[in-house]
Amino acid sequence: KNLEVIVVNDHSDDHTFALVSEMSKHDGRLKLIDNQTEKRGAPVCRNIGHKESNGKYVIFLDADDLLSRNCLENRVNKIENSPECDFFVFQCELFREVPGDIGLYWNYFSSENDLDRFIRVDTPWHTSGPIWKKSAITAIGGWDESVLAWQDWEFHIRALIANLSYKKEAVVDFYYRKEVKNSISSKDGTIDRSLYFSELYKSICIYLMNGKKLTKKRKDYLFFRFFKLAQYSMFSFNDINFVIKILKNANQVKLINSFSVYFISYLLFLFTRKNYLSNKIGWYALKEYLLKSNYIGHLQGSTELFKE
């Protein structure tokens, strides 16, 4: 009964606004908000919904999410019985047409540190997995509206760096529709997008440094993100100056030294040459340098790092 559903229309041009508007006339628990600002995107809408909410707890949902019948009751009971918690996390199951038709989880909980898992992009839970105290969202400043992609990743990392208290329960109480399509969109392969991710990784490093949580392991994980981005960018754009710009961001947060910025960029340049000898020399030298540089101490067994 004590339920409030807030739908934020983010400049949608389909029939959803009219449909929800009609539904809200018959159910006072449903509130429709039209985003009238020039800003767009999930973080903007989530902040609007959070601000307009009147309840003690909030759950962030997207159009592809489906809650089980007992989800809300179960979550409220759990977090009410754990007053020390700022949020409580539950598991997600994927589906295509109806829940249960795939039989796969979003991810599994484990004993590994959740912040480490997020940083190495093994995201332990889905955006709709937690129920939050509204006050906890306010305490960390809400969603960062400047983050254009991987907003959920950035948001949860900030929450964990801020030492918000939480618990997890390995119970599926909601479902996420997994569309059958390539997850890489056409806009992924642009210089601007690569530079954006470089800046995002740098900002995560800064958050970790300010929170005194940038361990050697996390430095390795984050350098790995920079390196793979630089490798992808060299293959895609064949521009060594752009790769240098990416790696300079890693240098600014002290993941690598200034010499390494240029040396790694040059070796990547050699590796992407069509000349067989240059390619093999560049790749061998790159592997040897990374292994001896101690930039990847926790990743030396990673096959993905040295995938040609």
C-alpha positions as CSV (number, residue, x, y, z in Angstrom):
1,K,0.0,0.0,0.0
2,N,2.8,2.4,0.9
3,L,4.0,2.4,-2.7
4,E,5.1,5.3,-4.9
5,V,6.0,4.8,-8.5
6,I,7.7,7.7,-10.2
7,V,8.1,7.6,-14.0
8,V,10.4,10.2,-15.5
9,N,9.9,10.9,-19.2
10,D,13.3,11.6,-20.8
11,H,12.2,13.3,-24.0
12,S,10.6,10.0,-25.2
13,D,8.9,10.2,-28.6
14,D,6.9,6.9,-28.2
15,H,3.5,6.3,-26.6
16,T,4.8,5.7,-23.1
17,F,4.1,9.2,-21.8
18,A,0.5,9.1,-22.9
19,L,0.0,5.6,-21.5
20,V,1.5,6.4,-18.1
21,S,-0.4,9.7,-18.0
22,E,-3.7,7.9,-18.5
23,M,-2.8,5.2,-15.8
24,S,-1.9,7.9,-13.3
25,K,-5.4,9.3,-13.4
26,H,-6.7,6.1,-11.9
27,D,-3.9,5.4,-9.4
28,G,-2.7,8.1,-7.1
29,R,0.5,6.1,-6.3
30,L,1.7,6.6,-9.9
31,K,3.5,10.0,-10.5
32,L,4.5,11.0,-14.0
33,I,7.2,13.7,-14.4
34,D,8.2,15.1,-17.7
35,N,11.9,16.1,-17.9
36,Q,11.7,19.7,-19.0
37,T,15.4,20.4,-18.6
38,E,17.9,20.4,-21.5
39,K,19.8,17.6,-19.8
40,R,19.1,14.1,-20.8
41,G,20.1,10.6,-19.7
42,A,19.6,8.1,-16.9
43,P,21.5,10.0,-14.2
44,V,19.4,13.1,-14.8
45,C,16.1,11.2,-14.6
46,R,17.2,9.2,-11.6
47,N,18.1,12.4,-9.7
48,I,14.8,13.9,-10.6
49,G,12.9,10.8,-9.4
50,H,15.0,10.7,-6.2
51,K,14.3,14.4,-5.5
52,E,10.5,14.0,-6.1
53,S,10.2,10.8,-4.0
54,N,8.5,11.0,-0.6
55,G,9.4,7.6,0.8
56,K,12.2,6.5,3.1
57,Y,13.6,4.0,0.5
58,V,14.2,4.1,-3.2
59,I,14.8,1.5,-6.0
60,F,16.0,2.6,-9.4
61,L,14.4,0.8,-12.3
62,D,14.7,0.9,-16.1
63,A,12.3,0.0,-18.8
64,D,13.8,-3.5,-19.1
65,D,13.4,-4.4,-15.4
66,L,10.6,-6.6,-14.0
67,L,10.0,-7.0,-10.2
68,S,8.7,-10.2,-8.7
69,R,5.4,-10.1,-6.8
70,N,7.1,-10.2,-3.4
71,C,10.1,-8.0,-4.3
72,L,9.0,-4.8,-2.6
73,E,7.7,-6.5,0.6
74,N,10.8,-8.6,0.9
75,R,13.2,-5.8,0.4
76,V,11.5,-3.4,2.8
77,N,11.4,-6.1,5.5
78,K,15.1,-6.9,5.0
79,I,16.3,-3.3,5.2
80,E,13.9,-2.5,8.1
81,N,15.4,-5.3,10.0
82,S,18.9,-4.1,9.3
83,P,18.7,-0.4,10.3
84,E,22.5,-0.1,10.2
85,C,22.4,-0.7,6.4
86,D,22.4,2.1,3.9
87,F,21.3,-0.3,1.2
88,F,20.5,-4.0,0.7
89,V,21.3,-5.9,-2.5
90,F,19.5,-8.8,-4.2
91,Q,20.2,-10.9,-7.2
92,C,18.9,-10.5,-10.8
93,E,18.0,-13.2,-13.3
94,L,18.0,-12.5,-17.1
95,F,15.1,-13.2,-19.4
96,R,14.1,-12.6,-23.0
97,E,10.4,-13.1,-23.2
98,V,9.3,-14.4,-19.8
99,P,11.2,-14.9,-16.5
100,G,13.0,-18.2,-16.4
101,D,13.4,-18.7,-20.2
102,I,17.2,-18.2,-20.1
103,G,18.1,-19.4,-16.6
104,L,21.1,-17.1,-16.2
105,Y,21.9,-14.7,-13.5
106,W,23.2,-11.2,-14.0
107,N,26.2,-12.2,-11.8
108,Y,26.9,-14.2,-8.7
109,F,27.8,-12.9,-5.3
110,S,31.1,-14.0,-3.9
111,S,33.4,-13.5,-1.0
112,E,35.7,-11.3,-3.1
113,N,35.7,-7.6,-2.2
114,D,32.8,-5.9,-4.1
115,L,34.8,-2.8,-4.8
116,D,37.6,-4.8,-6.4
117,R,35.0,-6.6,-8.6
118,F,33.4,-3.3,-9.8
119,I,36.8,-1.9,-10.6
120,R,37.8,-4.8,-12.7
121,V,34.3,-4.6,-14.4
122,D,32.9,-7.9,-12.9
123,T,29.9,-6.0,-11.7
124,P,28.4,-8.0,-8.8
125,W,24.9,-6.6,-9.0
126,H,22.5,-4.8,-11.4
127,T,21.3,-1.2,-11.0
128,S,17.9,-2.4,-9.7
129,G,19.5,-4.9,-7.3
130,P,19.7,-2.6,-4.3
131,I,17.1,-1.0,-2.2
132,W,18.5,2.3,-0.9
133,K,17.8,4.6,2.0
134,K,17.0,7.8,0.4
135,S,19.3,9.6,2.8
136,A,22.2,7.4,1.6
137,I,21.8,8.6,-2.0
138,T,21.8,12.2,-0.8
139,A,24.9,11.6,1.2
140,I,27.0,10.5,-1.8
141,G,25.7,13.4,-4.0
142,G,23.2,11.4,-6.1
143,W,24.0,10.3,-9.7
144,D,26.8,12.2,-11.5
145,E,24.9,13.8,-14.5
146,S,28.2,14.4,-16.4
147,V,28.7,10.6,-16.7
148,L,27.5,9.7,-20.2
149,A,28.1,5.9,-20.1
150,W,28.8,3.3,-17.4
151,Q,26.8,5.5,-15.0
152,D,25.9,2.5,-12.8
153,W,29.5,1.4,-12.6
154,E,30.6,4.8,-11.5
155,F,27.7,5.3,-9.1
156,H,28.2,2.0,-7.2
157,I,32.0,2.5,-7.0
158,R,31.4,5.9,-5.4
159,A,28.9,4.3,-2.9
160,L,31.5,1.7,-1.9
161,I,34.3,4.2,-1.6
162,A,32.1,6.3,0.7
163,N,31.9,3.2,3.0
164,L,28.1,3.0,2.8
165,S,26.9,0.0,4.9
166,Y,25.2,-2.8,3.1
167,K,24.2,-6.5,3.0
168,K,23.6,-8.9,0.2
169,E,21.1,-11.7,-0.1
170,A,21.5,-14.4,-2.8
171,V,17.8,-14.4,-3.6
172,V,16.4,-13.5,-7.1
173,D,13.6,-11.0,-6.7
174,F,13.7,-9.1,-10.1
175,Y,14.5,-9.8,-13.7
176,Y,16.3,-8.0,-16.5
177,R,15.3,-8.3,-20.1
178,K,18.3,-9.4,-22.2
179,E,17.9,-8.2,-25.7
180,V,19.2,-10.4,-28.5
181,K,21.5,-7.9,-30.2
182,N,25.1,-6.8,-30.3
183,S,25.9,-4.9,-27.1
184,I,28.4,-2.7,-29.0
185,S,26.6,0.2,-30.6
186,S,27.9,2.2,-33.5
187,K,28.8,5.1,-31.2
188,D,31.2,3.0,-29.2
189,G,33.9,3.3,-31.9
190,T,34.6,7.0,-31.8
191,I,37.6,9.0,-30.6
192,D,35.4,11.1,-28.3
193,R,34.0,8.0,-26.6
194,S,37.5,6.5,-26.1
195,L,38.6,9.8,-24.6
196,Y,35.5,9.9,-22.4
197,F,36.4,6.5,-20.9
198,S,39.9,7.6,-20.3
199,E,38.6,10.6,-18.3
200,L,36.1,8.3,-16.5
201,Y,38.9,5.9,-15.4
202,K,40.9,8.8,-14.2
203,S,38.0,10.1,-12.1
204,I,37.6,6.7,-10.5
205,C,41.3,6.8,-9.6
206,I,40.9,10.2,-8.0
207,Y,37.9,9.0,-6.0
208,L,39.9,6.0,-4.8
209,M,42.9,8.2,-3.9
210,N,40.8,10.7,-2.0
211,G,39.1,7.8,-0.1
212,K,42.5,6.2,0.6
213,K,41.4,3.1,-1.2
214,L,43.8,3.0,-4.2
215,T,45.6,-0.3,-3.4
216,K,48.3,-1.8,-5.7
217,K,45.7,-4.4,-6.9
218,R,43.3,-1.6,-7.9
219,K,46.0,0.3,-9.6
220,D,46.7,-2.9,-11.7
221,Y,43.0,-3.2,-12.6
222,L,42.7,0.4,-13.6
223,F,45.9,0.4,-15.6
224,F,44.5,-2.7,-17.4
225,R,41.4,-0.5,-18.4
226,F,43.7,2.2,-19.7
227,F,45.9,-0.2,-21.6
228,K,43.0,-2.0,-23.3
229,L,41.5,1.3,-24.2
230,A,44.8,2.4,-25.7
231,Q,45.2,-0.8,-27.6
232,Y,41.7,-0.6,-29.0
233,S,42.2,3.0,-30.0
234,M,45.5,2.3,-31.8
235,F,43.8,-0.5,-33.8
236,S,40.7,1.6,-34.5
237,F,42.1,5.1,-35.2
238,N,45.8,4.4,-36.0
239,D,46.7,7.7,-34.2
240,I,49.7,7.5,-31.8
241,N,49.1,11.0,-30.5
242,F,45.6,10.1,-29.4
243,V,46.9,7.0,-27.6
244,I,49.5,9.2,-25.9
245,K,46.6,11.4,-24.7
246,I,44.8,8.4,-23.2
247,L,47.9,7.2,-21.4
248,K,48.7,10.6,-20.1
249,N,45.5,10.4,-18.0
250,A,46.9,7.2,-16.5
251,N,50.1,9.1,-15.8
252,Q,48.3,12.0,-14.1
253,V,46.9,9.6,-11.5
254,K,50.3,8.0,-11.1
255,L,49.4,4.6,-12.5
256,I,52.4,4.8,-14.9
257,N,55.4,7.1,-15.3
258,S,56.0,9.7,-18.1
259,F,58.5,7.5,-19.9
260,S,55.9,4.6,-20.0
261,V,53.3,6.9,-21.7
262,Y,55.5,7.3,-24.8
263,F,57.2,3.9,-24.7
264,I,53.9,1.9,-24.5
265,S,52.4,4.1,-27.2
266,Y,55.3,3.5,-29.5
267,L,55.2,-0.3,-28.9
268,L,51.5,-0.3,-29.6
269,F,52.2,1.6,-32.8
270,L,54.7,-1.1,-33.8
271,F,52.3,-3.8,-32.9
272,T,49.6,-2.4,-35.2
273,R,51.9,-2.2,-38.3
274,K,51.0,-4.5,-41.2
275,N,54.7,-5.4,-41.4
276,Y,55.0,-8.9,-39.9
277,L,58.4,-8.2,-38.2
278,S,57.3,-4.9,-36.7
279,N,54.2,-6.5,-35.4
280,K,55.9,-9.4,-33.7
281,I,58.7,-7.2,-32.3
282,G,56.3,-4.7,-31.0
283,W,54.1,-7.3,-29.3
284,Y,57.0,-9.2,-27.8
285,A,58.6,-6.0,-26.4
286,L,55.3,-4.8,-25.1
287,K,54.6,-8.0,-23.2
288,E,58.1,-8.0,-21.7
289,Y,57.9,-4.4,-20.7
290,L,54.5,-4.7,-19.0
291,L,55.6,-7.9,-17.1
292,K,58.8,-6.3,-15.9
293,S,57.3,-2.8,-15.1
294,N,55.2,-4.0,-12.1
295,Y,52.2,-2.2,-13.6
296,I,50.3,-5.5,-13.8
297,G,51.4,-7.4,-10.7
298,H,47.9,-8.8,-10.1
299,L,47.2,-9.5,-13.8
300,Q,50.2,-11.5,-14.9
301,G,48.1,-14.6,-15.5
302,S,45.5,-12.7,-17.5
303,T,45.0,-14.1,-21.0
304,E,42.9,-11.1,-21.9
305,L,45.7,-8.7,-21.3
306,F,47.9,-10.3,-23.9
307,K,45.3,-11.2,-26.4
308,E,46.4,-10.1,-29.8
